[in-house]
Amino acid sequence: MSAGRVILIVLGSIGVLFGLALMAGGGFLLWADRTQRDDGYLTTPSERFATPTYALTRTRLELDTNGEGEVARYLGSVAHANVQDLDFDPFRATYLPVTGGAPQAPPTEQSFWAASASGVGTQTLTWKVRDGDWSVVLMNADGSRDVAADVELGAKLSFLLWVAIGLLIGGVLVVGGSTALIVLAARTPRPPPTSPAPPTAGSGPGSTPAPEPPDRSTEEPPPS
């Protein structure tokens, strides 16, 4: 097999693997879109967040809700924990503790929150995503210590289904084209047809065999 055919087979094999990866990604997104939605929201599993301090934050305090420093000023001297990293299998949250004291006023009395929810039992906070840097702050309504909550995040991703379909179609096309490339490169070329040998005189059906030459030893010498 020539070097060119080997290269084509290698490229085709890589293409098949890439196409299968596209199909796997599309299948996962399709599964998530069909099975992981709640009231139209694509949701994460509920996980436990807790701190013995007065607040949990997700981003640095200078990246607050409106860029004017209200969150930083409110929690600047408050003991809280910032969520630095998240592992999901198994779930584990890494916190950065910040020393301080108690807040000067409960969070429910502050007016700078872009969106908020409080009360007894399960609470739902709905917020429309906008450009900018934002902080997520979790506190007890009265501003007391020992903050704990089971948090579940959700988002409306209307384009997810079309992304999944596009990946599936693209994967099928890539796998099909790459497989055809491998088959064409691995196919053994047929040898060129050979021209038939010209017929020999006296051969073939219906032909008369050529007469045998006379035996010179039996011929009589001519008369003298």
N, CA and C of each residue as an Amber inpcrd file, in Angstrom:
protein
   672
   0.8430000  -1.1850000   0.0000000   0.0000000   0.0000000   0.0000000
   0.8870000   1.2460000   0.0000000   0.5330000   2.2000000  -0.8350000
   1.3520000   3.3990000  -0.9690000   1.1990000   4.2990000   0.2520000
   2.1840000   5.2230000   0.3890000   2.1540000   6.1480000   1.5270000
   0.9360000   7.0640000   1.4590000   0.5200000   7.4540000   0.2600000
  -0.6550000   8.3080000   0.1300000  -1.9110000   7.6430000   0.6440000
  -2.0790000   6.3530000   0.3720000  -3.2610000   5.6430000   0.8610000
  -3.2410000   5.5280000   2.3840000  -2.0490000   5.2910000   2.9490000
  -1.9480000   5.2050000   4.4080000  -2.3400000   6.5340000   5.0460000
  -1.8900000   7.6360000   4.4770000  -2.2380000   8.9580000   5.0180000
  -3.7440000   9.1860000   4.9550000  -4.3640000   8.7930000   3.8460000
  -5.8120000   8.9620000   3.7170000  -6.5680000   8.1320000   4.7580000
  -6.0890000   6.9150000   5.0130000  -6.7480000   6.0690000   6.0180000
  -6.6070000   6.6840000   7.4090000  -5.4210000   7.2230000   7.7200000
  -5.2240000   7.8560000   9.0280000  -6.1370000   9.0740000   9.1730000
  -6.1910000   9.9130000   8.1320000  -7.0690000  11.0870000   8.1930000
  -8.5370000  10.6790000   8.3200000  -8.9290000   9.6390000   7.5970000
 -10.3050000   9.1650000   7.7140000 -10.6270000   8.6450000   9.1030000
  -9.6650000   7.9560000   9.7330000  -9.8920000   7.4470000  11.0900000
 -10.0540000   8.5930000  12.0810000  -9.2110000   9.6220000  11.9300000
  -9.3510000  10.7930000  12.8050000 -10.7150000  11.4490000  12.5930000
 -11.1340000  11.5370000  11.3410000 -12.4430000  12.1190000  11.0560000
 -13.5740000  11.3330000  11.6790000 -13.4770000  10.0030000  11.6670000
 -14.5150000   9.1720000  12.2870000 -14.5860000   9.4380000  13.7870000
 -13.4120000   9.5050000  14.4370000 -13.4030000   9.7800000  15.8770000
 -13.9840000  11.1610000  16.1810000 -13.6370000  12.1430000  15.3550000
 -14.1680000  13.4900000  15.5610000 -15.6880000  13.5120000  15.3650000
 -16.1610000  12.8160000  14.3420000 -17.5990000  12.7510000  14.1120000
 -18.3330000  12.0650000  15.2410000 -17.7470000  10.9920000  15.7810000
 -18.3720000  10.3120000  16.9210000 -18.4220000  11.2250000  18.1450000
 -17.3620000  12.0370000  18.3320000 -17.3700000  12.9870000  19.4480000
 -18.4770000  14.0230000  19.2730000 -18.6750000  14.5020000  18.0480000
 -19.7660000  15.4390000  17.7970000 -21.1190000  14.8040000  18.0950000
 -21.2950000  13.5690000  17.6720000 -22.5580000  12.8900000  17.9310000
 -22.7740000  12.6630000  19.4260000 -21.6980000  12.3250000  20.1610000
 -21.8330000  12.1360000  21.6050000 -22.2140000  13.4500000  22.2880000
 -21.5740000  14.5590000  21.8720000 -21.9330000  15.8520000  22.4480000
 -23.3630000  16.2410000  22.1380000 -23.7830000  16.0160000  20.8930000
 -25.1610000  16.3150000  20.5350000 -26.1550000  15.4600000  21.2960000
 -25.8230000  14.1870000  21.4920000 -26.7130000  13.3150000  22.2470000
 -26.8230000  13.7340000  23.7010000 -25.6930000  14.1630000  24.2840000
 -25.7410000  14.6180000  25.6810000 -26.5800000  15.8810000  25.8080000
 -26.3990000  16.8330000  24.9060000 -27.1940000  18.0600000  24.9760000
 -28.6760000  17.7740000  24.7560000 -28.9800000  16.8460000  23.8510000
 -30.3730000  16.4900000  23.6260000 -30.9700000  15.8380000  24.8660000
 -30.1920000  14.9560000  25.5150000 -30.6680000  14.3250000  26.7540000
 -30.9040000  15.3820000  27.8320000 -29.9710000  16.3190000  27.9870000
 -30.1290000  17.3660000  28.9970000 -31.3440000  18.2370000  28.7030000
 -31.5660000  18.5600000  27.4290000 -32.6890000  19.4190000  27.0740000
 -34.0250000  18.7270000  27.3140000 -34.0680000  17.4100000  27.1180000
 -35.3330000  16.6890000  27.2580000 -35.6160000  16.2360000  28.6810000
 -34.5880000  16.0470000  29.5140000 -34.8100000  15.4220000  30.8190000
 -34.4520000  16.3060000  32.0040000 -33.6580000  17.3450000  31.8130000
 -33.1740000  18.1450000  32.9380000 -33.8580000  19.5030000  33.0390000
 -35.0380000  19.6390000  32.5160000 -35.7570000  20.9070000  32.5860000
 -36.8540000  20.8540000  33.6580000 -37.0650000  22.0150000  34.2670000
 -38.1140000  22.1740000  35.2650000 -38.8280000  23.4860000  34.9720000
 -40.0760000  23.3850000  34.5080000 -40.8540000  24.5680000  34.1100000
 -40.1250000  25.3860000  33.0410000 -39.4820000  24.6910000  32.1210000
 -38.7770000  25.3670000  31.0350000 -37.3470000  25.7430000  31.3440000
 -36.8930000  25.5290000  32.5740000 -35.5310000  25.8810000  32.9630000
 -34.6480000  24.6270000  32.9590000 -33.4550000  24.7720000  32.4280000
 -32.4530000  23.7160000  32.5270000 -31.7870000  23.8500000  33.8910000
 -31.9420000  22.8630000  34.7510000 -31.5640000  23.0010000  36.1560000
 -30.3890000  22.0990000  36.5180000 -29.6970000  22.4900000  37.5800000
 -28.6340000  21.6830000  38.1610000 -29.1890000  20.9170000  39.3600000
 -28.5090000  19.8830000  39.8130000 -28.9460000  19.2170000  41.0450000
 -28.8450000  20.1610000  42.2360000 -29.6720000  19.9390000  43.2250000
 -29.6540000  20.7490000  44.4430000 -28.4610000  20.3420000  45.3050000
 -27.6550000  21.3340000  45.7080000 -26.4690000  21.0820000  46.5150000
 -26.4730000  21.9790000  47.7410000 -25.8070000  21.4950000  48.7910000
 -25.7990000  22.1870000  50.0770000 -24.6350000  23.1680000  50.1710000
 -24.9370000  24.4250000  50.5320000 -23.9400000  25.4500000  50.8110000
 -24.1470000  25.9130000  52.2500000 -23.0610000  26.0270000  53.0080000
 -23.1920000  26.4120000  54.4110000 -21.9230000  27.0840000  54.8820000
 -22.0870000  28.0030000  55.8170000 -20.9610000  28.6910000  56.4520000
 -21.3810000  29.1130000  57.8510000 -20.4660000  29.0680000  58.8200000
 -20.8050000  29.5580000  60.1690000 -20.7560000  31.0750000  60.2760000
 -20.4100000  31.7610000  59.1920000 -20.3040000  33.2190000  59.2080000
 -21.6630000  33.8440000  58.8910000 -21.6420000  35.1210000  58.5140000
 -22.8860000  35.8680000  58.2980000 -23.3650000  35.8760000  56.8430000
 -22.5080000  35.4610000  55.9070000 -22.9150000  35.5480000  54.4990000
 -22.0570000  34.6300000  53.6490000 -22.6390000  34.1950000  52.5430000
 -21.9340000  33.4720000  51.4870000 -21.9420000  34.3380000  50.2340000
 -20.7930000  34.4840000  49.5940000 -20.7200000  35.2340000  48.3420000
 -20.0730000  34.3550000  47.2800000 -20.3900000  34.6570000  46.0230000
 -19.8500000  33.8310000  44.9330000 -18.7240000  34.5330000  44.1850000
 -18.7070000  35.8500000  44.1750000 -17.6580000  36.5630000  43.4600000
 -16.9820000  37.5320000  44.4050000 -15.8960000  38.1140000  43.9080000
 -15.2140000  39.1190000  44.7180000 -16.1390000  40.3150000  44.9690000
 -15.9940000  40.9140000  46.0890000 -16.9410000  41.9450000  46.4870000
 -16.8840000  43.1830000  45.6060000 -15.7100000  43.4330000  44.9740000
 -15.6690000  44.6180000  44.1300000 -16.4700000  44.4150000  42.8370000
 -16.8360000  43.1720000  42.5240000 -17.6730000  42.9120000  41.3540000
 -19.1230000  42.8310000  41.8250000 -19.7020000  43.9610000  42.1950000
 -21.0090000  43.9340000  42.8280000 -22.1110000  44.1840000  41.8150000
 -23.3140000  44.3700000  42.3160000 -24.4690000  44.3760000  41.4500000
 -24.5510000  45.5720000  40.5270000 -24.0570000  46.6960000  40.9120000
 -24.2130000  47.8610000  40.0550000 -22.9300000  48.6510000  39.8620000
 -21.7910000  48.1190000  40.3050000 -20.5160000  48.7420000  40.0320000
 -20.2070000  49.9410000  40.8960000 -21.0280000  50.2950000  41.8780000
 -20.7940000  51.4770000  42.6960000 -20.2960000  51.1390000  44.0880000
 -20.1010000  49.8520000  44.3820000 -19.4890000  49.4660000  45.6470000
 -20.4280000  49.2490000  46.8040000 -21.7550000  49.1870000  46.5760000
 -22.6830000  49.0120000  47.6920000 -22.4660000  47.6750000  48.4090000
 -22.2910000  46.6090000  47.6370000 -22.0850000  45.3030000  48.2550000
 -20.7660000  45.2950000  49.0140000 -19.7180000  45.8660000  48.4290000
 -18.4170000  45.9100000  49.0950000 -18.4940000  46.7050000  50.3880000
 -19.2180000  47.8130000  50.3730000 -19.3460000  48.6080000  51.5970000
 -20.1900000  47.8860000  52.6400000 -21.2380000  47.1920000  52.1940000
 -22.1260000  46.5160000  53.1390000 -21.4250000  45.3410000  53.8160000
 -20.6510000  44.5570000  53.0560000 -20.0070000  43.3600000  53.5940000
 -18.5190000  43.5640000  53.8570000 -18.0260000  44.7510000  53.6710000
 -16.5870000  44.9710000  53.8260000 -16.0650000  44.6150000  55.2070000
 -16.8270000  44.8660000  56.2460000 -16.3840000  44.5750000  57.6150000
 -17.1640000  43.4270000  58.2320000 -17.8550000  42.6450000  57.3870000
 -18.6860000  41.5410000  57.8700000 -17.9500000  40.2200000  57.6630000
 -17.9820000  39.3430000  58.6520000 -17.4090000  38.0080000  58.5050000
 -18.2560000  37.2090000  57.5220000 -17.6260000  36.7340000  56.4460000
 -18.3560000  35.9790000  55.4310000 -17.4100000  34.9890000  54.7620000
 -17.9490000  34.1800000  53.8790000 -17.1670000  33.1850000  53.1410000
 -17.4550000  33.3460000  51.6570000 -16.3900000  33.3660000  50.8840000
 -16.5210000  33.4900000  49.4340000 -16.3000000  32.1240000  48.7890000
 -17.2110000  31.7040000  47.9500000 -17.0870000  30.4250000  47.2520000
 -16.0240000  30.5730000  46.1670000 -14.9000000  29.8780000  46.3510000
 -13.7810000  30.0000000  45.4200000 -13.8190000  28.9720000  44.3050000
 -14.2300000  27.7430000  44.6320000 -14.1770000  26.6640000  43.6430000
 -15.2890000  25.6670000  43.9330000 -15.7500000  25.0020000  42.8550000
 -16.8090000  24.0010000  42.9660000 -16.3840000  22.7370000  42.2390000
 -16.5050000  21.5990000  42.9070000 -16.3320000  20.2810000  42.3000000
 -17.6760000  19.5810000  42.3480000 -18.0220000  18.8990000  41.2490000
 -19.3690000  18.3420000  41.1410000 -19.4160000  16.8150000  41.2190000
 -18.2960000  16.1220000  41.1960000 -18.3420000  14.6560000  41.2090000
 -17.1930000  14.1000000  42.0590000 -17.4020000  13.9960000  43.3960000
 -18.6020000  14.3910000  44.1470000 -18.6020000  15.8910000  44.3980000
 -19.7550000  16.4080000  44.8390000 -19.8650000  17.8470000  45.0480000
 -19.0510000  18.2740000  46.2620000 -18.2960000  19.3550000  46.0560000
 -17.5280000  19.9280000  47.1560000 -17.2840000  21.3990000  46.8390000
 -17.6070000  22.2710000  47.7990000 -17.3880000  23.7040000  47.6390000
 -16.1960000  24.1320000  48.4750000 -15.3170000  24.9260000  47.8710000
 -14.1510000  25.4660000  48.5710000 -14.4170000  26.9250000  48.9020000
 -14.3080000  27.2660000  50.1950000 -14.6220000  28.6150000  50.6560000
 -13.3490000  29.3520000  51.0650000 -13.3640000  30.6510000  50.8290000
 -12.3150000  31.5290000  51.3330000 -12.9070000  32.3620000  52.4660000
 -12.5300000  32.0940000  53.7210000 -13.1230000  32.8490000  54.8380000
 -12.5480000  34.2630000  54.9130000 -13.4190000  35.2000000  55.2410000
 -13.0350000  36.6010000  55.4250000 -13.4540000  36.9960000  56.8400000
 -12.4990000  37.4760000  57.5950000 -12.7890000  37.8260000  58.9840000
 -13.5660000  39.1390000  59.0690000 -14.2780000  39.3070000  60.1450000
 -15.0590000  40.5190000  60.3670000 -16.0720000  40.3070000  61.4630000
 -17.0230000  41.2140000  61.5420000 -18.0510000  41.1320000  62.5650000
 -19.4310000  40.9650000  61.9580000 -20.4400000  41.3550000  62.7040000
 -21.8270000  41.2300000  62.2500000 -22.2030000  42.4130000  61.3500000
 -23.1710000  42.2290000  60.4490000 -23.6150000  43.3590000  59.6180000
 -24.3220000  44.4100000  60.4650000 -24.2240000  45.6470000  60.0300000
 -24.8450000  46.7400000  60.7740000 -26.3630000  46.7400000  60.6430000
 -26.8850000  46.1420000  59.5460000 -28.3400000  46.0740000  59.3410000
 -28.6580000  44.8160000  58.5620000 -29.8650000  44.2600000  58.7020000
 -30.2410000  43.0530000  57.9430000 -30.2050000  43.3190000  56.4370000
 -29.9770000  42.2810000  55.6590000 -29.9350000  42.4640000  54.2020000
 -31.2810000  42.8590000  53.6140000 -32.3710000  42.5040000  54.2580000
 -33.6890000  42.8480000  53.7240000 -33.9730000  44.3430000  53.7930000
 -33.1710000  45.0770000  54.5550000 -33.3620000  46.5210000  54.6410000
 -32.5290000  47.2920000  53.6180000 -31.7520000  46.5650000  52.8020000
 -30.9050000  47.2200000  51.8000000 -31.6720000  47.3340000  50.4790000
 -31.4350000  48.4400000  49.7800000 -32.1720000  48.7130000  48.5390000
 -31.3220000  48.5530000  47.2770000 -30.0690000  48.1340000  47.4190000
 -29.2010000  48.0890000  46.2380000 -29.2300000  46.7470000  45.5150000
 -29.9510000  45.7500000  46.0190000 -29.9790000  44.4510000  45.3520000
 -30.7190000  44.5570000  44.0160000 -30.1370000  44.0020000  42.9570000
 -30.8140000  43.9890000  41.6560000 -32.0010000  43.0390000  41.6750000
 -31.9150000  41.9670000  42.4460000 -33.0160000  41.0180000  42.6180000
 -32.8110000  40.3340000  43.9570000 -33.9000000  40.0220000  44.6330000
 -33.7820000  39.3950000  45.9450000 -35.0350000  38.5940000  46.2450000
 -34.8970000  37.6480000  47.1690000 -36.0270000  36.8370000  47.6230000
 -35.7650000  36.4550000  49.0690000 -36.8050000  36.4460000  49.8880000
 -36.6610000  36.0760000  51.2920000 -37.9980000  35.5530000  51.7940000
 -37.9430000  34.7940000  52.8740000 -39.1590000  34.2430000  53.4480000
 -38.9150000  32.8670000  54.0130000 -39.9940000  32.2230000  54.4350000
 -39.9280000  30.9020000  55.0370000 -40.1150000  29.8390000  53.9620000
 -39.3270000  28.7580000  54.0350000 -39.4690000  27.6680000  53.0780000
 -38.6780000  27.9190000  51.8060000 -39.0600000  27.2120000  50.7670000
 -38.3570000  27.3130000  49.4900000 -38.6020000  28.6730000  48.8480000
 -37.5130000  29.3040000  48.4140000 -37.5900000  30.6020000  47.7690000
 -37.0470000  30.4970000  46.3490000 -37.6550000  31.2280000  45.4300000
 -37.2160000  31.2480000  44.0280000 -36.8330000  32.6690000  43.6570000
 -35.6310000  32.8250000  43.1640000 -35.1410000  34.1270000  42.7230000
 -34.9910000  34.0970000  41.2050000 -35.7390000  34.9470000  40.5120000
 -35.6690000  35.0270000  39.0550000 -34.9850000  36.3310000  38.6670000
 -33.9690000  36.2030000  37.8360000 -33.1960000  37.3830000  37.4430000
 -32.8530000  37.2800000  35.9620000 -33.1380000  38.3260000  35.2000000
 -32.8080000  38.3660000  33.7850000 -31.3560000  38.7660000  33.6220000
 -30.6080000  37.9340000  32.9120000 -29.1720000  38.1640000  32.7580000
 -28.9260000  39.4470000  31.9740000 -28.0110000  40.2640000  32.4870000
 -27.6010000  41.4910000  31.8230000 -26.0870000  41.5770000  31.8090000
 -25.5520000  42.4220000  30.9160000 -24.1050000  42.5950000  30.8370000
 -23.5750000  43.2210000  32.1240000 -22.3390000  42.8980000  32.4420000
 -21.7040000  43.4740000  33.6250000 -21.2050000  42.4110000  34.5740000
 -20.6130000  42.8380000  35.6630000 -20.1100000  41.9690000  36.7220000
 -21.0990000  41.9620000  37.8740000 -21.3880000  40.7620000  38.3800000
 -22.4360000  40.6220000  39.3840000 -21.9540000  39.7630000  40.5470000
 -22.5050000  40.0220000  41.7100000 -22.2400000  39.2180000  42.9020000
 -23.5100000  38.4910000  43.3230000 -23.3350000  37.2870000  43.8470000
 -24.4350000  36.5320000  44.4500000 -24.1580000  36.4550000  45.9470000
 -25.1030000  36.9130000  46.7690000 -24.9310000  36.9560000  48.2210000
 -26.0680000  36.1750000  48.8660000 -25.7140000  35.2720000  49.7560000
 -26.6890000  34.4600000  50.4870000 -26.5510000  34.7660000  51.9740000
 -27.6380000  35.2410000  52.5970000 -27.6290000  35.5950000  54.0150000
 -28.9520000  35.1920000  54.6480000 -28.9480000  35.0950000  55.9620000
 -30.1990000  34.9630000  56.6910000 -30.9440000  36.2980000  56.6450000
 -32.2660000  36.2250000  56.6530000 -33.0580000  37.4510000  56.5100000
 -32.8070000  38.4420000  57.6350000 -32.4680000  37.9360000  58.8350000
 -32.2200000  38.8390000  59.9540000 -30.7480000  39.1780000  60.1210000
 -29.8950000  38.6800000  59.1990000 -28.4740000  38.9850000  59.2750000
 -27.7180000  38.1860000  60.3110000 -28.2450000  37.0650000  60.7730000
 -27.5960000  36.2650000  61.8140000 -26.5510000  35.3280000  61.2100000
 -25.8100000  34.6650000  62.1010000 -24.7900000  33.7040000  61.6920000
 -25.4120000  32.4050000  61.1750000 -24.4940000  31.5120000  60.7730000
 -24.8440000  30.1480000  60.3610000 -25.8010000  30.1630000  59.1730000
 -25.2430000  30.5300000  58.0350000 -26.0170000  30.5600000  56.7880000
 -25.9170000  29.1850000  56.1270000 -27.0430000  28.6200000  55.7420000
 -27.0730000  27.3200000  55.0670000 -28.2830000  27.2770000  54.1450000
 -28.0890000  26.6730000  52.9750000 -29.2030000  26.5750000  52.0180000
 -28.8840000  25.4920000  50.9980000 -29.9350000  24.8280000  50.5400000
 -29.8340000  23.9010000  49.4060000 -30.1290000  24.7040000  48.1430000
 -29.1240000  24.8620000  47.3020000 -29.2080000  25.7640000  46.1570000
 -29.3090000  24.9540000  44.8700000 -30.2310000  25.3660000  44.0270000
 -30.4080000  24.7750000  42.6980000 -30.4600000  25.9100000  41.6840000
 -29.6350000  25.8240000  40.6560000 -29.5660000  26.8680000  39.6400000
 -30.2840000  26.4120000  38.3870000 -30.9040000  27.3520000  37.7030000
 -31.6060000  27.0380000  36.4510000 -31.4710000  28.1750000  35.4590000
 -31.5400000  27.8410000  34.1890000 -31.4420000  28.8550000  33.1270000
 -32.2900000  28.4150000  31.9500000 -32.8700000  29.3870000  31.2630000
 -33.6130000  29.1140000  30.0460000 -32.6660000  29.2100000  28.8530000
 -32.4300000  28.0790000  28.1980000 -31.5490000  28.0260000  27.0330000
 -32.3570000  27.4850000  25.8620000 -33.0570000  28.3840000  25.1850000
 -33.9390000  27.9550000  24.0980000 -33.1650000  27.4200000  22.8960000
 -31.9020000  27.8060000  22.7670000 -31.1070000  27.3840000  21.6110000
 -30.4700000  26.0120000  21.8040000 -30.5880000  25.4280000  22.9970000
 -29.8730000  24.1880000  23.2870000 -30.3200000  23.0500000  22.3760000
 -31.6260000  22.9590000  22.0980000 -32.1340000  21.8910000  21.2450000
 -31.5500000  21.9940000  19.8430000 -31.4610000  23.2070000  19.2970000
 -30.9310000  23.3660000  17.9450000 -29.4340000  23.0890000  17.8930000
 -28.7170000  23.4320000  18.9650000 -27.2940000  23.0850000  19.0170000
 -27.1160000  21.5700000  19.0230000 -27.9530000  20.8690000  19.7880000
 -27.8630000  19.4140000  19.8420000 -28.1530000  18.7960000  18.4800000
 -29.1940000  19.2680000  17.7990000 -29.5310000  18.7320000  16.4760000
 -28.4030000  19.0160000  15.4890000 -27.8400000  20.2220000  15.5430000
 -26.7380000  20.5560000  14.6450000 -25.5270000  19.6710000  14.8610000
 -25.1980000  19.3880000  16.1270000 -24.0630000  18.5070000  16.4060000
 -24.3240000  17.0890000  15.9160000 -25.5510000  16.6000000  16.0900000
 -25.8760000  15.2490000  15.6240000 -25.7760000  15.1510000  14.1040000
 -26.3390000  16.1210000  13.3940000 -26.2770000  16.0930000  11.9260000
 -24.8330000  16.2300000  11.4520000 -24.0960000  17.1690000  12.0460000
 -22.6960000  17.3270000  11.6670000 -21.8800000  16.0820000  11.9280000
 -22.1290000  15.4300000  13.0690000 -21.4040000  14.1970000  13.3720000
 -21.6890000  13.0860000  12.3770000 -22.9660000  12.9370000  11.9860000
 -23.3200000  11.9100000  10.9950000 -22.6310000  12.1800000   9.6610000
 -22.6030000  13.4300000   9.2210000 -21.9680000  13.7710000   7.9620000
 -20.4620000  13.5280000   8.0100000 -19.8290000  13.9020000   9.1110000
 -18.3840000  13.7060000   9.2320000 -18.0370000  12.2230000   9.2660000
 -18.8100000  11.4350000  10.0280000 -18.5540000   9.9930000  10.0910000
 -18.7550000   9.3500000   8.7240000 -19.8300000   9.7330000   8.0330000
 -20.0810000   9.1570000   6.7110000 -18.9830000   9.5010000   5.7170000
 -18.5730000  10.7660000   5.6550000 -17.5160000  11.1630000   4.7260000
 -16.1870000  10.5160000   5.0600000 -15.8540000  10.4340000   6.3400000
 -14.5830000   9.8250000   6.7360000 -14.5780000   8.3220000   6.4520000
 -15.7060000   7.6680000   6.6710000 -15.7830000   6.2310000   6.3670000
 -15.6130000   5.9860000   4.8780000 -16.2380000   6.8160000   4.0570000
 -16.0700000   6.6720000   2.6100000 -14.6170000   6.8800000   2.2010000
 -13.9300000   7.8230000   2.8400000 -12.5210000   8.0600000   2.5390000
 -11.6690000   6.8390000   2.8790000 -11.9630000   6.2010000   4.0260000
 -11.2050000   5.0010000   4.4060000 -11.4460000   3.8700000   3.4180000
 -12.6990000   3.6690000   3.0250000 -13.0300000   2.5860000   2.0950000
 -12.3420000   2.8020000   0.7500000 -12.3790000   4.0120000   0.2300000
 -11.7490000   4.2930000  -1.0540000 -10.2380000   4.1210000  -0.9780000
  -9.6330000   4.5380000   0.1350000  -8.1820000   4.4240000   0.2530000
  -7.7330000   2.9810000   0.4430000  -8.5700000   2.1680000   1.1170000
  -8.1870000   0.7770000   1.3820000  -8.5380000  -0.1640000   0.2460000
  -9.3180000   0.2900000  -0.7290000  -9.7190000  -0.5930000  -1.8240000
  -8.5160000  -0.9310000  -2.6880000  -8.3510000  -2.2280000  -2.9950000
  -7.2440000  -2.6830000  -3.8460000  -7.5830000  -2.4160000  -5.3060000
  -6.7160000  -1.6970000  -6.0280000  -7.0340000  -1.4200000  -7.4340000
  -7.0240000  -2.6950000  -8.2750000  -7.9580000  -2.7680000  -9.2130000
  -8.0190000  -3.9320000 -10.0910000  -6.8720000  -3.9070000 -11.0960000
  -6.2660000  -5.0900000 -11.3950000  -5.1970000  -5.1060000 -12.3960000
  -5.7620000  -4.8070000 -13.7780000  -4.9740000  -4.1600000 -14.6480000
  -5.4760000  -3.8600000 -15.9970000  -5.7620000  -5.1380000 -16.7640000
  -6.8250000  -5.1410000 -17.5560000  -7.1550000  -6.3680000 -18.3090000
  -6.0680000  -6.6780000 -19.3420000  -5.7650000  -7.9780000 -19.4830000
  -4.7560000  -8.4240000 -20.4470000  -5.4460000  -8.7740000 -21.7610000
  -4.7910000  -8.4270000 -22.8850000  -5.3570000  -8.7280000 -24.2110000
  -5.1910000 -10.2080000 -24.5050000  -6.1900000 -10.8470000 -25.1210000
  -6.0880000 -12.2940000 -25.4100000  -4.9840000 -12.5770000 -26.4150000
  -4.3550000 -13.7530000 -26.2650000  -3.2760000 -14.1490000 -27.1880000
  -3.8650000 -14.4570000 -28.5590000  -3.1510000 -14.1020000 -29.6310000
  -3.6610000 -14.3980000 -30.9900000  -3.7660000 -15.8960000 -31.2070000
  -4.8020000 -16.3250000 -31.9210000  -4.9920000 -17.7800000 -32.1280000
  -3.8560000 -18.3680000 -32.9590000  -3.4780000 -19.6040000 -32.6280000
  -2.4420000 -20.3300000 -33.3630000  -3.0690000 -21.0070000 -34.5690000
  -2.3240000 -21.0120000 -35.6720000  -2.8430000 -21.6250000 -36.9040000
  -3.1640000 -23.0730000 -36.6580000  -4.3320000 -23.4570000 -37.0840000
  -4.7570000 -24.8460000 -36.9560000  -5.3990000 -25.1540000 -35.6370000
  -5.5410000 -24.1590000 -34.7610000  -6.1620000 -24.4160000 -33.4680000
  -7.5810000 -23.9010000 -33.4910000  -8.3740000 -24.4130000 -32.6070000
  -9.7390000 -23.9740000 -32.5270000 -10.6680000 -25.0050000 -33.0810000
 -11.9470000 -24.9080000 -32.7380000 -12.9240000 -25.9020000 -33.2150000
 -13.1260000 -25.8130000 -34.7200000 -13.2680000 -26.9480000 -35.3350000
 -13.5500000 -27.0100000 -36.7800000 -12.3360000 -26.8220000 -37.6650000
 -11.1860000 -26.7130000 -37.0800000  -9.9900000 -26.5050000 -37.9140000
  -9.4010000 -27.8490000 -38.3090000  -8.7550000 -27.8760000 -39.4590000
  -8.1320000 -29.1040000 -39.9710000  -6.6820000 -29.1220000 -39.5660000
  -6.2480000 -30.2160000 -38.9300000  -4.8440000 -30.2450000 -38.5040000
  -3.9210000 -30.2000000 -39.7160000  -2.8100000 -29.5540000 -39.5190000
  -1.8290000 -29.4310000 -40.6130000  -1.2440000 -30.8000000 -40.9150000
  -1.0170000 -31.1220000 -42.2030000  -0.4460000 -32.4490000 -42.5740000
   0.9660000 -32.5810000 -42.0510000   1.2720000 -33.8310000 -41.6460000
   2.6020000 -34.0860000 -41.1270000   3.5730000 -34.1740000 -42.3060000
   4.7830000 -33.6930000 -42.0830000   5.7710000 -33.7900000 -43.1760000
   6.1280000 -35.2510000 -43.4550000   6.3720000 -35.5790000 -44.7050000
   6.6970000 -36.9860000 -45.0430000   7.9830000 -37.4340000 -44.3890000
   8.0210000 -38.7350000 -44.1140000   9.2010000 -39.3230000 -43.4990000
  10.2290000 -39.5670000 -44.5890000  11.2890000 -38.8410000 -44.5500000
  12.3130000 -38.9180000 -45.5850000  13.0120000 -40.2720000 -45.6080000
  12.9750000 -40.9470000 -44.4330000  13.7030000 -42.2420000 -44.4030000
  13.0010000 -43.3130000 -45.2000000  11.6830000 -43.1840000 -45.4570000
  10.9600000 -44.2270000 -46.1820000  10.8610000 -43.9270000 -47.6620000
  11.3210000 -42.7790000 -48.1010000  11.2270000 -42.4590000 -49.5310000
  12.2670000 -43.2450000 -50.3100000  11.8620000 -43.7210000 -51.4750000
  12.7860000 -44.4570000 -52.3290000  13.6930000 -43.4850000 -53.0940000
  14.9180000 -43.8860000 -53.2650000  15.8090000 -43.0050000 -54.0360000
  15.3560000 -42.9260000 -55.4780000  15.5400000 -41.8450000 -56.0700000
  15.1320000 -41.6990000 -57.4980000  15.9360000 -42.6320000 -58.3800000
  15.2940000 -43.1090000 -59.4760000  16.0230000 -43.9990000 -60.4190000
  17.2170000 -43.2860000 -61.0540000  18.2500000 -44.0630000 -61.2250000
  19.4500000 -43.5070000 -61.8360000  19.3630000 -43.5720000 -63.3510000
